[in-house]
Amino acid sequence: MHPHGLLHVMSYELMMEGILVPIIHQQLGHTSLATTARSLVHIVPKEFLVAMQGREYDC
């Protein structure tokens, strides 16, 4: 395991505990919130897909 991999594990665990993405973003020290969001989608795409499929859209 390398240090960057540990950051991925930590961010995954925080997200699974319900910690908001902006807080995870601060913890990881990314300059952009988009970087954190892309990282989390890469780590747990299934959970994001399930969440997006469960959303109701007002069109």
mmCIF file of the N, C-alpha and C atoms, coordinates in Angstrom:
data_MODEL
# 
_entry.id   MODEL 
# 
loop_
_atom_site.group_PDB 
_atom_site.id 
_atom_site.type_symbol 
_atom_site.label_atom_id 
_atom_site.label_alt_id 
_atom_site.label_comp_id 
_atom_site.label_asym_id 
_atom_site.label_entity_id 
_atom_site.label_seq_id 
_atom_site.pdbx_PDB_ins_code 
_atom_site.Cartn_x 
_atom_site.Cartn_y 
_atom_site.Cartn_z 
_atom_site.occupancy 
_atom_site.B_iso_or_equiv 
_atom_site.pdbx_formal_charge 
_atom_site.auth_seq_id 
_atom_site.auth_comp_id 
_atom_site.auth_asym_id 
_atom_site.auth_atom_id 
_atom_site.pdbx_PDB_model_num 
ATOM 1   N N  . MET A 1 1  ? 0.857   -1.174 0.000   1.00 0.00 ? 1  MET A N  1 
ATOM 2   C CA . MET A 1 1  ? 0.000   0.000  0.000   1.00 0.00 ? 1  MET A CA 1 
ATOM 3   C C  . MET A 1 1  ? 0.901   1.235  0.000   1.00 0.00 ? 1  MET A C  1 
ATOM 4   N N  . HIS A 1 2  ? 0.547   2.183  -0.811  1.00 0.00 ? 2  HIS A N  1 
ATOM 5   C CA . HIS A 1 2  ? 1.310   3.429  -0.874  1.00 0.00 ? 2  HIS A CA 1 
ATOM 6   C C  . HIS A 1 2  ? 0.501   4.545  -0.211  1.00 0.00 ? 2  HIS A C  1 
ATOM 7   N N  . PRO A 1 3  ? 1.138   5.669  0.148   1.00 0.00 ? 3  PRO A N  1 
ATOM 8   C CA . PRO A 1 3  ? 0.435   6.740  0.869   1.00 0.00 ? 3  PRO A CA 1 
ATOM 9   C C  . PRO A 1 3  ? -0.815  7.244  0.144   1.00 0.00 ? 3  PRO A C  1 
ATOM 10  N N  . HIS A 1 4  ? -0.738  7.363  -1.171  1.00 0.00 ? 4  HIS A N  1 
ATOM 11  C CA . HIS A 1 4  ? -1.908  7.855  -1.904  1.00 0.00 ? 4  HIS A CA 1 
ATOM 12  C C  . HIS A 1 4  ? -3.069  6.864  -1.792  1.00 0.00 ? 4  HIS A C  1 
ATOM 13  N N  . GLY A 1 5  ? -2.760  5.584  -1.764  1.00 0.00 ? 5  GLY A N  1 
ATOM 14  C CA . GLY A 1 5  ? -3.786  4.564  -1.588  1.00 0.00 ? 5  GLY A CA 1 
ATOM 15  C C  . GLY A 1 5  ? -4.473  4.679  -0.235  1.00 0.00 ? 5  GLY A C  1 
ATOM 16  N N  . LEU A 1 6  ? -3.696  5.033  0.775   1.00 0.00 ? 6  LEU A N  1 
ATOM 17  C CA . LEU A 1 6  ? -4.288  5.234  2.105   1.00 0.00 ? 6  LEU A CA 1 
ATOM 18  C C  . LEU A 1 6  ? -5.273  6.398  2.100   1.00 0.00 ? 6  LEU A C  1 
ATOM 19  N N  . LEU A 1 7  ? -4.966  7.442  1.330   1.00 0.00 ? 7  LEU A N  1 
ATOM 20  C CA . LEU A 1 7  ? -5.903  8.570  1.214   1.00 0.00 ? 7  LEU A CA 1 
ATOM 21  C C  . LEU A 1 7  ? -7.207  8.122  0.568   1.00 0.00 ? 7  LEU A C  1 
ATOM 22  N N  . HIS A 1 8  ? -7.110  7.244  -0.428  1.00 0.00 ? 8  HIS A N  1 
ATOM 23  C CA . HIS A 1 8  ? -8.317  6.719  -1.066  1.00 0.00 ? 8  HIS A CA 1 
ATOM 24  C C  . HIS A 1 8  ? -9.150  5.919  -0.071  1.00 0.00 ? 8  HIS A C  1 
ATOM 25  N N  . VAL A 1 9  ? -8.505  5.100  0.723   1.00 0.00 ? 9  VAL A N  1 
ATOM 26  C CA . VAL A 1 9  ? -9.215  4.311  1.727   1.00 0.00 ? 9  VAL A CA 1 
ATOM 27  C C  . VAL A 1 9  ? -9.889  5.235  2.742   1.00 0.00 ? 9  VAL A C  1 
ATOM 28  N N  . MET A 1 10 ? -9.160  6.247  3.211   1.00 0.00 ? 10 MET A N  1 
ATOM 29  C CA . MET A 1 10 ? -9.726  7.173  4.186   1.00 0.00 ? 10 MET A CA 1 
ATOM 30  C C  . MET A 1 10 ? -10.935 7.903  3.597   1.00 0.00 ? 10 MET A C  1 
ATOM 31  N N  . SER A 1 11 ? -10.813 8.395  2.362   1.00 0.00 ? 11 SER A N  1 
ATOM 32  C CA . SER A 1 11 ? -11.921 9.145  1.769   1.00 0.00 ? 11 SER A CA 1 
ATOM 33  C C  . SER A 1 11 ? -13.134 8.238  1.562   1.00 0.00 ? 11 SER A C  1 
ATOM 34  N N  . TYR A 1 12 ? -12.904 6.990  1.173   1.00 0.00 ? 12 TYR A N  1 
ATOM 35  C CA . TYR A 1 12 ? -13.992 6.030  1.023   1.00 0.00 ? 12 TYR A CA 1 
ATOM 36  C C  . TYR A 1 12 ? -14.697 5.809  2.361   1.00 0.00 ? 12 TYR A C  1 
ATOM 37  N N  . GLU A 1 13 ? -13.917 5.578  3.407   1.00 0.00 ? 13 GLU A N  1 
ATOM 38  C CA . GLU A 1 13 ? -14.495 5.335  4.737   1.00 0.00 ? 13 GLU A CA 1 
ATOM 39  C C  . GLU A 1 13 ? -15.303 6.545  5.218   1.00 0.00 ? 13 GLU A C  1 
ATOM 40  N N  . LEU A 1 14 ? -14.765 7.742  5.006   1.00 0.00 ? 14 LEU A N  1 
ATOM 41  C CA . LEU A 1 14 ? -15.489 8.951  5.410   1.00 0.00 ? 14 LEU A CA 1 
ATOM 42  C C  . LEU A 1 14 ? -16.811 9.066  4.666   1.00 0.00 ? 14 LEU A C  1 
ATOM 43  N N  . MET A 1 15 ? -16.779 8.803  3.363   1.00 0.00 ? 15 MET A N  1 
ATOM 44  C CA . MET A 1 15 ? -18.000 8.894  2.577   1.00 0.00 ? 15 MET A CA 1 
ATOM 45  C C  . MET A 1 15 ? -19.022 7.856  3.032   1.00 0.00 ? 15 MET A C  1 
ATOM 46  N N  . MET A 1 16 ? -18.571 6.634  3.319   1.00 0.00 ? 16 MET A N  1 
ATOM 47  C CA . MET A 1 16 ? -19.480 5.587  3.767   1.00 0.00 ? 16 MET A CA 1 
ATOM 48  C C  . MET A 1 16 ? -20.072 5.906  5.141   1.00 0.00 ? 16 MET A C  1 
ATOM 49  N N  . GLU A 1 17 ? -19.389 6.738  5.919   1.00 0.00 ? 17 GLU A N  1 
ATOM 50  C CA . GLU A 1 17 ? -19.895 7.159  7.222   1.00 0.00 ? 17 GLU A CA 1 
ATOM 51  C C  . GLU A 1 17 ? -20.847 8.348  7.102   1.00 0.00 ? 17 GLU A C  1 
ATOM 52  N N  . GLY A 1 18 ? -21.043 8.838  5.880   1.00 0.00 ? 18 GLY A N  1 
ATOM 53  C CA . GLY A 1 18 ? -21.973 9.937  5.670   1.00 0.00 ? 18 GLY A CA 1 
ATOM 54  C C  . GLY A 1 18 ? -21.362 11.324 5.784   1.00 0.00 ? 18 GLY A C  1 
ATOM 55  N N  . ILE A 1 19 ? -20.044 11.395 5.809   1.00 0.00 ? 19 ILE A N  1 
ATOM 56  C CA . ILE A 1 19 ? -19.377 12.693 5.877   1.00 0.00 ? 19 ILE A CA 1 
ATOM 57  C C  . ILE A 1 19 ? -19.580 13.404 4.543   1.00 0.00 ? 19 ILE A C  1 
ATOM 58  N N  . LEU A 1 20 ? -19.912 14.673 4.587   1.00 0.00 ? 20 LEU A N  1 
ATOM 59  C CA . LEU A 1 20 ? -20.172 15.443 3.375   1.00 0.00 ? 20 LEU A CA 1 
ATOM 60  C C  . LEU A 1 20 ? -18.906 15.623 2.548   1.00 0.00 ? 20 LEU A C  1 
ATOM 61  N N  . VAL A 1 21 ? -19.085 15.657 1.225   1.00 0.00 ? 21 VAL A N  1 
ATOM 62  C CA . VAL A 1 21 ? -17.950 15.781 0.306   1.00 0.00 ? 21 VAL A CA 1 
ATOM 63  C C  . VAL A 1 21 ? -17.114 17.035 0.589   1.00 0.00 ? 21 VAL A C  1 
ATOM 64  N N  . PRO A 1 22 ? -17.706 18.205 0.897   1.00 0.00 ? 22 PRO A N  1 
ATOM 65  C CA . PRO A 1 22 ? -16.857 19.368 1.185   1.00 0.00 ? 22 PRO A CA 1 
ATOM 66  C C  . PRO A 1 22 ? -15.920 19.153 2.386   1.00 0.00 ? 22 PRO A C  1 
ATOM 67  N N  . ILE A 1 23 ? -16.358 18.377 3.344   1.00 0.00 ? 23 ILE A N  1 
ATOM 68  C CA . ILE A 1 23 ? -15.503 18.091 4.504   1.00 0.00 ? 23 ILE A CA 1 
ATOM 69  C C  . ILE A 1 23 ? -14.383 17.133 4.097   1.00 0.00 ? 23 ILE A C  1 
ATOM 70  N N  . ILE A 1 24 ? -14.716 16.127 3.298   1.00 0.00 ? 24 ILE A N  1 
ATOM 71  C CA . ILE A 1 24 ? -13.690 15.210 2.788   1.00 0.00 ? 24 ILE A CA 1 
ATOM 72  C C  . ILE A 1 24 ? -12.693 15.993 1.942   1.00 0.00 ? 24 ILE A C  1 
ATOM 73  N N  . HIS A 1 25 ? -13.205 16.913 1.147   1.00 0.00 ? 25 HIS A N  1 
ATOM 74  C CA . HIS A 1 25 ? -12.360 17.777 0.309   1.00 0.00 ? 25 HIS A CA 1 
ATOM 75  C C  . HIS A 1 25 ? -11.337 18.527 1.153   1.00 0.00 ? 25 HIS A C  1 
ATOM 76  N N  . GLN A 1 26 ? -11.768 19.105 2.246   1.00 0.00 ? 26 GLN A N  1 
ATOM 77  C CA . GLN A 1 26 ? -10.846 19.826 3.137   1.00 0.00 ? 26 GLN A CA 1 
ATOM 78  C C  . GLN A 1 26 ? -9.817  18.881 3.734   1.00 0.00 ? 26 GLN A C  1 
ATOM 79  N N  . GLN A 1 27 ? -10.250 17.699 4.124   1.00 0.00 ? 27 GLN A N  1 
ATOM 80  C CA . GLN A 1 27 ? -9.346  16.731 4.738   1.00 0.00 ? 27 GLN A CA 1 
ATOM 81  C C  . GLN A 1 27 ? -8.269  16.277 3.756   1.00 0.00 ? 27 GLN A C  1 
ATOM 82  N N  . LEU A 1 28 ? -8.656  16.080 2.497   1.00 0.00 ? 28 LEU A N  1 
ATOM 83  C CA . LEU A 1 28 ? -7.701  15.615 1.490   1.00 0.00 ? 28 LEU A CA 1 
ATOM 84  C C  . LEU A 1 28 ? -6.770  16.722 1.023   1.00 0.00 ? 28 LEU A C  1 
ATOM 85  N N  . GLY A 1 29 ? -7.204  17.973 1.162   1.00 0.00 ? 29 GLY A N  1 
ATOM 86  C CA . GLY A 1 29 ? -6.353  19.092 0.766   1.00 0.00 ? 29 GLY A CA 1 
ATOM 87  C C  . GLY A 1 29 ? -6.342  19.372 -0.718  1.00 0.00 ? 29 GLY A C  1 
ATOM 88  N N  . HIS A 1 30 ? -7.343  18.884 -1.443  1.00 0.00 ? 30 HIS A N  1 
ATOM 89  C CA . HIS A 1 30 ? -7.428  19.192 -2.865  1.00 0.00 ? 30 HIS A CA 1 
ATOM 90  C C  . HIS A 1 30 ? -7.709  20.684 -3.054  1.00 0.00 ? 30 HIS A C  1 
ATOM 91  N N  . THR A 1 31 ? -7.195  21.246 -4.140  1.00 0.00 ? 31 THR A N  1 
ATOM 92  C CA . THR A 1 31 ? -7.468  22.659 -4.414  1.00 0.00 ? 31 THR A CA 1 
ATOM 93  C C  . THR A 1 31 ? -8.851  22.852 -5.003  1.00 0.00 ? 31 THR A C  1 
ATOM 94  N N  . SER A 1 32 ? -9.415  21.804 -5.596  1.00 0.00 ? 32 SER A N  1 
ATOM 95  C CA . SER A 1 32 ? -10.719 21.907 -6.234  1.00 0.00 ? 32 SER A CA 1 
ATOM 96  C C  . SER A 1 32 ? -11.656 20.836 -5.683  1.00 0.00 ? 32 SER A C  1 
ATOM 97  N N  . LEU A 1 33 ? -12.882 21.237 -5.411  1.00 0.00 ? 33 LEU A N  1 
ATOM 98  C CA . LEU A 1 33 ? -13.894 20.287 -4.961  1.00 0.00 ? 33 LEU A CA 1 
ATOM 99  C C  . LEU A 1 33 ? -14.184 19.261 -6.057  1.00 0.00 ? 33 LEU A C  1 
ATOM 100 N N  . ALA A 1 34 ? -14.062 19.674 -7.314  1.00 0.00 ? 34 ALA A N  1 
ATOM 101 C CA . ALA A 1 34 ? -14.287 18.760 -8.435  1.00 0.00 ? 34 ALA A CA 1 
ATOM 102 C C  . ALA A 1 34 ? -13.288 17.602 -8.411  1.00 0.00 ? 34 ALA A C  1 
ATOM 103 N N  . THR A 1 35 ? -12.058 17.875 -8.003  1.00 0.00 ? 35 THR A N  1 
ATOM 104 C CA . THR A 1 35 ? -11.042 16.819 -7.906  1.00 0.00 ? 35 THR A CA 1 
ATOM 105 C C  . THR A 1 35 ? -11.466 15.776 -6.888  1.00 0.00 ? 35 THR A C  1 
ATOM 106 N N  . THR A 1 36 ? -11.962 16.224 -5.759  1.00 0.00 ? 36 THR A N  1 
ATOM 107 C CA . THR A 1 36 ? -12.426 15.300 -4.717  1.00 0.00 ? 36 THR A CA 1 
ATOM 108 C C  . THR A 1 36 ? -13.606 14.487 -5.218  1.00 0.00 ? 36 THR A C  1 
ATOM 109 N N  . ALA A 1 37 ? -14.555 15.148 -5.867  1.00 0.00 ? 37 ALA A N  1 
ATOM 110 C CA . ALA A 1 37 ? -15.736 14.451 -6.379  1.00 0.00 ? 37 ALA A CA 1 
ATOM 111 C C  . ALA A 1 37 ? -15.339 13.389 -7.403  1.00 0.00 ? 37 ALA A C  1 
ATOM 112 N N  . ARG A 1 38 ? -14.441 13.728 -8.327  1.00 0.00 ? 38 ARG A N  1 
ATOM 113 C CA . ARG A 1 38 ? -13.974 12.749 -9.322  1.00 0.00 ? 38 ARG A CA 1 
ATOM 114 C C  . ARG A 1 38 ? -13.286 11.573 -8.631  1.00 0.00 ? 38 ARG A C  1 
ATOM 115 N N  . SER A 1 39 ? -12.516 11.881 -7.618  1.00 0.00 ? 39 SER A N  1 
ATOM 116 C CA . SER A 1 39 ? -11.800 10.828 -6.888  1.00 0.00 ? 39 SER A CA 1 
ATOM 117 C C  . SER A 1 39 ? -12.787 9.876  -6.220  1.00 0.00 ? 39 SER A C  1 
ATOM 118 N N  . LEU A 1 40 ? -13.818 10.412 -5.605  1.00 0.00 ? 40 LEU A N  1 
ATOM 119 C CA . LEU A 1 40 ? -14.795 9.575  -4.916  1.00 0.00 ? 40 LEU A CA 1 
ATOM 120 C C  . LEU A 1 40 ? -15.605 8.743  -5.900  1.00 0.00 ? 40 LEU A C  1 
ATOM 121 N N  . VAL A 1 41 ? -15.951 9.300  -7.044  1.00 0.00 ? 41 VAL A N  1 
ATOM 122 C CA . VAL A 1 41 ? -16.684 8.541  -8.060  1.00 0.00 ? 41 VAL A CA 1 
ATOM 123 C C  . VAL A 1 41 ? -15.817 7.394  -8.553  1.00 0.00 ? 41 VAL A C  1 
ATOM 124 N N  . HIS A 1 42 ? -14.525 7.644  -8.688  1.00 0.00 ? 42 HIS A N  1 
ATOM 125 C CA . HIS A 1 42 ? -13.597 6.609  -9.141  1.00 0.00 ? 42 HIS A CA 1 
ATOM 126 C C  . HIS A 1 42 ? -13.499 5.475  -8.122  1.00 0.00 ? 42 HIS A C  1 
ATOM 127 N N  . ILE A 1 43 ? -13.543 5.814  -6.852  1.00 0.00 ? 43 ILE A N  1 
ATOM 128 C CA . ILE A 1 43 ? -13.375 4.816  -5.793  1.00 0.00 ? 43 ILE A CA 1 
ATOM 129 C C  . ILE A 1 43 ? -14.628 3.964  -5.620  1.00 0.00 ? 43 ILE A C  1 
ATOM 130 N N  . VAL A 1 44 ? -15.790 4.587  -5.615  1.00 0.00 ? 44 VAL A N  1 
ATOM 131 C CA . VAL A 1 44 ? -17.038 3.853  -5.356  1.00 0.00 ? 44 VAL A CA 1 
ATOM 132 C C  . VAL A 1 44 ? -18.112 4.191  -6.386  1.00 0.00 ? 44 VAL A C  1 
ATOM 133 N N  . PRO A 1 45 ? -17.897 3.845  -7.637  1.00 0.00 ? 45 PRO A N  1 
ATOM 134 C CA . PRO A 1 45 ? -18.890 4.204  -8.660  1.00 0.00 ? 45 PRO A CA 1 
ATOM 135 C C  . PRO A 1 45 ? -20.261 3.569  -8.428  1.00 0.00 ? 45 PRO A C  1 
ATOM 136 N N  . LYS A 1 46 ? -20.318 2.369  -7.874  1.00 0.00 ? 46 LYS A N  1 
ATOM 137 C CA . LYS A 1 46 ? -21.605 1.706  -7.680  1.00 0.00 ? 46 LYS A CA 1 
ATOM 138 C C  . LYS A 1 46 ? -22.501 2.510  -6.738  1.00 0.00 ? 46 LYS A C  1 
ATOM 139 N N  . GLU A 1 47 ? -21.949 2.990  -5.638  1.00 0.00 ? 47 GLU A N  1 
ATOM 140 C CA . GLU A 1 47 ? -22.743 3.741  -4.682  1.00 0.00 ? 47 GLU A CA 1 
ATOM 141 C C  . GLU A 1 47 ? -23.264 5.035  -5.303  1.00 0.00 ? 47 GLU A C  1 
ATOM 142 N N  . PHE A 1 48 ? -22.435 5.687  -6.128  1.00 0.00 ? 48 PHE A N  1 
ATOM 143 C CA . PHE A 1 48 ? -22.877 6.912  -6.785  1.00 0.00 ? 48 PHE A CA 1 
ATOM 144 C C  . PHE A 1 48 ? -23.973 6.616  -7.804  1.00 0.00 ? 48 PHE A C  1 
ATOM 145 N N  . LEU A 1 49 ? -23.830 5.533  -8.534  1.00 0.00 ? 49 LEU A N  1 
ATOM 146 C CA . LEU A 1 49 ? -24.860 5.184  -9.509  1.00 0.00 ? 49 LEU A CA 1 
ATOM 147 C C  . LEU A 1 49 ? -26.184 4.891  -8.820  1.00 0.00 ? 49 LEU A C  1 
ATOM 148 N N  . VAL A 1 50 ? -26.154 4.162  -7.725  1.00 0.00 ? 50 VAL A N  1 
ATOM 149 C CA . VAL A 1 50 ? -27.375 3.853  -6.982  1.00 0.00 ? 50 VAL A CA 1 
ATOM 150 C C  . VAL A 1 50 ? -28.005 5.147  -6.465  1.00 0.00 ? 50 VAL A C  1 
ATOM 151 N N  . ALA A 1 51 ? -27.197 6.048  -5.940  1.00 0.00 ? 51 ALA A N  1 
ATOM 152 C CA . ALA A 1 51 ? -27.713 7.316  -5.425  1.00 0.00 ? 51 ALA A CA 1 
ATOM 153 C C  . ALA A 1 51 ? -28.348 8.143  -6.537  1.00 0.00 ? 51 ALA A C  1 
ATOM 154 N N  . MET A 1 52 ? -27.714 8.190  -7.674  1.00 0.00 ? 52 MET A N  1 
ATOM 155 C CA . MET A 1 52 ? -28.242 8.977  -8.793  1.00 0.00 ? 52 MET A CA 1 
ATOM 156 C C  . MET A 1 52 ? -29.519 8.353  -9.341  1.00 0.00 ? 52 MET A C  1 
ATOM 157 N N  . GLN A 1 53 ? -29.600 7.042  -9.381  1.00 0.00 ? 53 GLN A N  1 
ATOM 158 C CA . GLN A 1 53 ? -30.789 6.376  -9.893  1.00 0.00 ? 53 GLN A CA 1 
ATOM 159 C C  . GLN A 1 53 ? -31.982 6.590  -8.959  1.00 0.00 ? 53 GLN A C  1 
ATOM 160 N N  . GLY A 1 54 ? -31.729 6.787  -7.679  1.00 0.00 ? 54 GLY A N  1 
ATOM 161 C CA . GLY A 1 54 ? -32.800 6.976  -6.711  1.00 0.00 ? 54 GLY A CA 1 
ATOM 162 C C  . GLY A 1 54 ? -33.329 8.397  -6.636  1.00 0.00 ? 54 GLY A C  1 
ATOM 163 N N  . ARG A 1 55 ? -32.694 9.321  -7.353  1.00 0.00 ? 55 ARG A N  1 
ATOM 164 C CA . ARG A 1 55 ? -33.114 10.717 -7.318  1.00 0.00 ? 55 ARG A CA 1 
ATOM 165 C C  . ARG A 1 55 ? -34.377 10.923 -8.123  1.00 0.00 ? 55 ARG A C  1 
ATOM 166 N N  . GLU A 1 56 ? -35.185 11.891 -7.674  1.00 0.00 ? 56 GLU A N  1 
ATOM 167 C CA . GLU A 1 56 ? -36.361 12.290 -8.426  1.00 0.00 ? 56 GLU A CA 1 
ATOM 168 C C  . GLU A 1 56 ? -36.022 13.580 -9.166  1.00 0.00 ? 56 GLU A C  1 
ATOM 169 N N  . TYR A 1 57 ? -36.398 13.654 -10.412 1.00 0.00 ? 57 TYR A N  1 
ATOM 170 C CA . TYR A 1 57 ? -36.084 14.811 -11.237 1.00 0.00 ? 57 TYR A CA 1 
ATOM 171 C C  . TYR A 1 57 ? -37.349 15.604 -11.509 1.00 0.00 ? 57 TYR A C  1 
ATOM 172 N N  . ASP A 1 58 ? -37.239 16.911 -11.353 1.00 0.00 ? 58 ASP A N  1 
ATOM 173 C CA . ASP A 1 58 ? -38.340 17.813 -11.690 1.00 0.00 ? 58 ASP A CA 1 
ATOM 174 C C  . ASP A 1 58 ? -38.049 18.411 -13.052 1.00 0.00 ? 58 ASP A C  1 
ATOM 175 N N  . CYS A 1 59 ? -38.718 17.882 -14.064 1.00 0.00 ? 59 CYS A N  1 
ATOM 176 C CA . CYS A 1 59 ? -38.504 18.396 -15.434 1.00 0.00 ? 59 CYS A CA 1 
ATOM 177 C C  . CYS A 1 59 ? -39.772 18.990 -15.978 1.00 0.00 ? 59 CYS A C  1 
# 
